Amino acid sequence: MKTVDARGLSCPEPVILTSQAMKSAEAAYEVLVDNVTAKENVTRYAEHQGYKVSVAVDGDDYKLSITK
């Protein structure tokens, strides 16, 4: 599982980092973000690419588990 730490970044950077990670064609990814906009945009992007997304809240951070 590849992990993308996009905390502290504003859109579209988290989406770009997620897109670059997905080029490795792994079955699962974990993306860490720290704002609602990034969570929503990464979720939307991943779902558009055919992935399923589950979100866990960890304090002020969001952990997105992205799987095929």
Backbone torsions as a table, in degrees:
resi	resn	phi	psi	omega
1	MET	NA	129.2	179.1
2	LYS	-92.1	136.7	179.1
3	THR	-109.9	133.4	176.4
4	VAL	-115.3	118.6	178.3
5	ASP	-100.9	100.2	-177.9
6	ALA	-109.0	20.8	178.5
7	ARG	-66.8	139.5	179.4
8	GLY	86.3	-2.3	-179.8
9	LEU	-104.8	145.9	177.1
10	SER	-103.8	157.9	-178.9
11	CYS	-63.1	143.6	13.1
12	PRO	-95.4	10.9	-175.2
13	GLU	-56.4	-45.2	178.0
14	PRO	-60.0	-37.4	178.8
15	VAL	-67.9	-41.6	179.7
16	ILE	-63.6	-44.5	178.8
17	LEU	-63.1	-39.4	177.2
18	THR	-64.6	-44.0	178.9
19	SER	-60.2	-43.8	179.1
20	GLN	-63.9	-40.4	178.7
21	ALA	-64.2	-37.6	-177.9
22	MET	-68.2	-15.0	176.6
23	LYS	-67.1	-16.9	177.8
24	SER	-76.5	-10.3	176.0
25	ALA	58.9	35.8	174.1
26	GLU	-78.2	165.9	-178.0
27	ALA	-84.4	-18.2	-176.1
28	ALA	-147.7	147.8	179.3
29	TYR	-139.8	154.3	173.4
30	GLU	-124.9	125.6	-179.4
31	VAL	-120.3	127.9	179.0
32	LEU	-106.5	124.6	177.3
33	VAL	-134.1	164.0	-176.8
34	ASP	-128.3	21.4	174.3
35	ASN	-149.2	154.0	-174.7
36	VAL	-63.2	-39.9	-178.5
37	THR	-61.3	-45.6	178.8
38	ALA	-63.9	-41.1	178.1
39	LYS	-58.5	-47.6	-178.7
40	GLU	-66.3	-42.4	-177.9
41	ASN	-69.0	-42.1	178.1
42	VAL	-66.5	-41.4	177.8
43	THR	-59.8	-47.9	180.0
44	ARG	-60.3	-44.8	-179.9
45	TYR	-61.9	-49.1	-177.7
46	ALA	-62.0	-43.0	179.0
47	GLU	-64.6	-36.8	177.5
48	HIS	-65.1	-27.9	178.4
49	GLN	-86.0	1.9	177.0
50	GLY	94.0	13.5	179.2
51	TYR	-97.1	158.6	172.5
52	LYS	-101.4	142.2	-176.2
53	VAL	-125.2	131.8	170.0
54	SER	-122.2	142.9	-173.7
55	VAL	-118.1	132.2	173.9
56	ALA	-120.4	139.0	178.5
57	VAL	-97.5	129.5	179.7
58	ASP	-128.7	88.8	-175.6
59	GLY	67.3	-119.6	178.5
60	ASP	-92.6	0.1	-176.3
61	ASP	-104.3	157.9	173.9
62	TYR	-118.6	134.5	176.4
63	LYS	-112.0	113.3	-179.6
64	LEU	-98.5	120.8	175.3
65	SER	-99.3	117.9	-173.2
66	ILE	-114.9	121.6	-178.2
67	THR	-134.6	156.5	176.2
68	LYS	-80.3	NA	NA
